[in-house]
């Protein structure tokens, strides 16, 4: 962690870049709510996706620049609660869930509360992992439960499906309510879900990975909603695989 300059106490502005990225993600989440309130639902979902990209960048920037701090960690957690718990729920309520009244609002509250509890558990587990004695094994490569950014994308899946097929909602509001409650339960569950943080590529295959990433970006730009649907279904398959392993007879906890 960088130290303040003893003679002036000043901090170089570049060291604030990770926190500025986090605040930009908050702006994206708030703007998503504004777009939804005005009926611009596709742009609302895009803002949540942008917030997810920024959320993936701020922590990596902090580690690369060696400017991790308790304030940055708390700021990131609060931003995630807004961007991936509150904002998606409100977007879905403006889009469809308001048509079923109190039931829709209860579903939104359930999703937001699950997201907040999931983030609180993540913070506690992260601190416990930092205090873990040397030599004690850690569960690298997996999250416990669905992480909040993935939960937000899953919750918005009915909207993406509608955008790809029709301008109007194609999923009944009650089904959407049940869906987001289920996603909320997955976030606070103990199901192991794959983490992309430790993904590595062999040097010999790096060019193919770059080609695949470039084609994926092109598909997201040209066929945004269809590509997102396929990616979401692939992720759901991964979650189902983790659940299958957890429920396997004879599995040791």
N, C-alpha and C positions, 0 to 999 in steps of 0.2 A: 504494500500500500504506500503511495507516495506521501512524503511528509511536507507539511507547509514550509515555505521558506522562512527560516527563523528571523531574518532581518526585517521582513515586511508582513509576513503572514499571508501573502498572496498565493493563490492557486492558479496555475496556468489554465486559461479558458478551455484548451483542448482536453484537459482532464475531466471537464464537465460533460463531454460529449455523450457518454453512455446515459447519464441522467436526462440529457436533452432528448435523446432518442426515446426514452421511456415517456417523457412528457408529450412528445409528438404522438406516441401511441395513444395516450389519453385523449389528445385532441381528435384523433381519428375515431375513437370510440364515442366521444360526445357528438361528433359530426354525424356518425351513423344514426344516433338517436334522432337528431334533427332531420336527417333525410327521411327516416321512417315516419316521423310525425307529419311530414309534408307529402307522403305517399310515394317518394322516390325509393322504392324498396330495393331495387337492384343496386343502386349506389350505396344504400345502407349496408347491404351484405358485403360489398366491395370494401367499405371502410373497416369492417370487422376483420376482413382478410388482411388488409394493410396493417392494422393493429397487430395481428398475429405475426406478420413478417418483422415488424419493428420489435416486437417482444423477443423474437429469436435473435435479434442483432444486439440488443443492449447488453445482455449478459456476456456475450462473446467479446464485445468491444471492451467491457470492463476487465475481463481476464487478459486480453491481449495487451491492454495498456497498463495493467496492474494497478487499477484504481478501484478495486472492490471495496465497498464500505457498508456498514450496517444501514446507513441511510438509504443507499442505493437499493439494498435488498428489500427494505420496507416499502420504498417507493414502487419498486417493481411489483410487489405483492398487491399493493393497493390499486395499481393500474390494472393488473389482471382481474381483480374483483369487479372493476367497472367494465372493462372491455369485454370480458368473457363470461361474466355472470349477470350483470345488470343490463348492459346494452342488448345482447341477443334476446333476452326475455322481453324487453320492451318492444324491440323490433317485431318479434312474433306476435305480441299482443296487438300492436297497431295493425299488423297485416291480416290476422285471422282470428286470434284468440278472443278478441273483444266481442265477437259474435256469440260466444257462449257464456258471457257474463262472468259471474264469480268463479266458475270452474276454471275458466281460462286464466284468471288472475291468480288463483291458487297454484296453478301449474307453473306460472311465471315465478311466483314467490319460492316454490319448491326448488326450481332450477337454480335460482340465484343463491338461495341458502346452501344448497349442496356445493356450489362452486366455492363459496366463501369458506365452508368447512373443509373442502378439499385443499384449498390454499393454506389454511391454518395448519392442517396436518402435514403438508409438505414442508412448511417452515420449521415445524417441530422436528420432523424427521431429518431435515438438512442439518439442523444444529446438533442433533444426536450423532449424525454421521461424522461431523467434524470433531466431536469429542470421543469418537470410538478409539479404543486402544490400538496401537500398531499391531498388525498381525491378525486382527479380527476381520473376518470376511465381510465384504460389502456386496450388495445385490446390484452390480453394475450392469448397465444395458437395459434396465427395465424400470418403469414407473410403477407405483402402487396405485391402481385405479387409472381412469382416463384423465390425462392432464387437462387443465382448464382451456387452453387454446383449442385442442382437439375436441373437447366437449362443446365449445361454442360452434365449431363447424358442424359437428353432428346435430346439434340442436337446430341449426339453420338448414339442414338437409331438405325438409319439406318445401322450403322456399326455393332452393336451387332446383328441385325437381319441377316445381311449377314454372320457373323461368325457362327451363329447357323445353317444356311441353306446351305451355299455354301462358297467356298473360294473367289469367285468373288462378286462384288457388285450386289445385287438383287434389289436395289432401284435406279431408274433412277436419274442421277445427278441433273436434273432440279427439280424433286420432293424433293430431299434432300435439295436443295437451298431454296425452298419454305418452307420446314419444319423448317430449322434453323431460317429463318426470323420470322416464326410464334412463335417459342420458344422465340426469342428475344423480340417480342411484349408482350408475357406473362410475361417476367421478369419485364418489365417497366409498366405493367398494375396495376390496383388497385384490382385485384381479390384476395380474401382472400385464402391463402393456409395454410394447417395445419403445425404447427411446432412440432417437436419431443422434443423440449427442456423441455416442462412441462409434459411429459408423466410420469405417476406413475403407479405402480402395487401394488395391495393389498398384504399384507404379505402372506396371505393364498394361493395366486396364484403365488408367486415368483418362486417356483420350476417349475411350468408349463412354465412361461416366460423364464426361463433359458434353459429348454428343447427345447422350440421353437427356441430360439436364437442359440443354438448349432446345431440343425437340419438345420437351415437356413445357417449357416456358412459351414456345410458339403455340402449342395446343391450348394453353391457358389463355393466351391473347385472342386466338381466333375462335376457339370453341370453349369459351370460359365455363359455362354451366355444365356441359356434357363432361368435360374433363374433370371438373370438381366432383361430379357425381361418381365417376369411376374411381377417383382417388378415395372418396369417402367410403365407397363400398369395399375397396381393398382394405382400408383401415378397419372397418367393421369386421371383415374376415379375420384380421389379425387379433382383434379383441375376442372374437368367438374362439379362436385357437387358444388364446390364453385362458379363457374360461373353461374350455375342454380339458386343458392340462390341469387346471385347479380342481376340477370335479372328477378327475380320473381316480378310480378305486385304488386304494393302497398308497396314494400320494402322501408324503410326509410334509407337514408344515415346517 
